Amino acid sequence: MPRIALDLNTPAGRSPIKAQWRVADGYIPGQPNQGLVAEVLMTPARETDFDDSGWEVCDNLRAGRSVGLCFAWYRIVAEVPETIDGQSVAGARILFETNVDNYAEVWVNGAINRATGAMNGLDYSHRVEVTAEAKPGDRHTIAVLAVNGPLAEPHGGVFLRYANLASETRG
């Protein structure tokens, strides 16, 4: 199965999908105490139509953010291109691959695959399906909630070690 991966931490890797990362601190960015309150039921930052236009543009996913117990959202909207490196993308399976320091959830188009979207454990590498059958021109919102850990004694801050968008074709 031919595979092509784009490094989403570089302008060259983001260019084919016409995308830019945006980032904001907090479980609910912009809220007092980063939106951390008992029994909060959800954060809107995971939703496809959430307006992140006021968030910081992020050119380096590997740069640490905050300290102690902290949360950050990383969001990108990827447009499926016709080709990547001369290979047709139509019909390909598209996967988002990442390693988040320390815990994470990956939301695609406002939804999480509860079997594959949550990362269990510290610094766990993960792959999440964006689409089983790519259609050029389709846009997919990928939202990553990063949480520093271990929760009882967090060290450092949050960051993404890497983020790739992989195209795997059949045959």
N, C-alpha and C positions, 0 to 999 in steps of 0.2 A: 504494500500500500504506500504509494508516494506520499511524502510528508514535507511540508514547508512550514517553518516557524518564523514569526516576526518578533523581534525583541522590542516590546512596547516601552522600554525605558529609553529608547533612542528616537530622535526625529526620523531617521531613515526607516526604522521599524514601524513607526506610526504613519508615515506618509501614504502607503498604499491603502490604508483604511480611513484616511482623512480624519484623524482623531488627535485629541489632546487630553491628557489627564488633568483632572481638577481634584483638589484635596481640601478637606476642612477638618479641624479638630472637633471632637465631641461625639457622643452617642447620638445626640440631636444637635447638630451644629447650629450655633447662633443663640442657643438657649442658655439661661443662667445655669451655672455649674455643669456646663456641657450637656444639659438635658438629663443628668443623672438624678432620678427621683425614684423612690420606692414604687413598685407595682406599675411602672410605665408599661403600656401594652405594645408599643411599636415606635419605630422611627420612620418618618417619611423619606429620609435620604435614600432608602432602598428602592423607591418607586421610579419607574421609567420616566414619568413626566415631572419629576422633582426639578425645580429650577436651581441649578448649581452655578449659574452664570456669575454670581458674585464671589464664588470660591477662588482660592489661589490656584493659578496654573502651576502644575507640578512637572518640572523637567527632569527631576531626579528622584525616582521612587525609592532609592536606597538611602536617602537622607533621613536620619532619625528625627522623629517629631515628639515633643513633650517628654515628660518623665513620670515615673511612678505609675499608678493606675490611670491609664489614659486610653482614649478611643480616637480613631480617625477614620474618615470615609475617603476612599479613593474612587473616582468615577471616570468612566470613559465611554464614549459612544462610537462604536466601530461600524463603518459602512463596508459591506462586503464588496470587494473589487471584482472586476471581470477576471483578472489574472494576478498571480503573484509569481514573480521571476519567470514569466512566460508560461506558467502552468495555469490552466483554467481552474477556477474555484467553484463554478456552478456544480451543484450536487454534492460537493465535498462536505465532510463532517468538520465543523469548526469547534475547537477546544480552547478554553482559556486555562493557562497553566501558571501557577504562582507558588511562591513560598513567602509567607507573611511572618514577621516577627511580632508577636508570638502566636496569637490565636486569630481566627478569621471566619467570616461568612462571605460567600460569594453569591450575589444576587444577579440574575440575568433576566433582563426585561421585567424587573419588578417581582420576580419569583425566585424561590430557592428550592433546589432539589434537596430535600431533607436527607437523602442517602449520600449525596456527594458534595453538597454545597457548603457544609460546615467542616472546618478543619479541626481535627481532634489532636490535642497535644501541642507542645512547644515546637515551633519551626517545622511544621509538617508540610511537605510539598504536596500539591494537589492539582487535579485536572477536572474541569467542569465543562460539560457540553454546552456550547452556545447555541448551536443548531445542528440537527442531524442531516440537514440538506440545505446547503447554502444557496441563496439566490442573490446574484449580483444586484447591488442597489439597496438591499435590505439593511436596516440599521438596528444594531443591538446595543443596549445599555448594559454595561457591566459595572456593578457597584460592589466594592469590597469594604467590609467593616473590619478594621484591624484593632485588636485589643492587646495591650501589653500584659505580660504575665511573668512568672506565675502570679495569679490574682492575689494571693495572701502576702506576697513580697515581690512586686514587680521590679524588674531591673531594666535600666535604660529607657528607651522609647519605642515607638512603633515605626516600621518601615516595611517595604516589600523588597525582598532579596532579588527577585526577578519577576517579570510578568511577560508571558509570551502568548501570542495568538497563533495556534497551529491549524493548518488545513491538511486534512487527510482524505485522499481520494481513494475510491474503490478501484481495484484492478491493477 
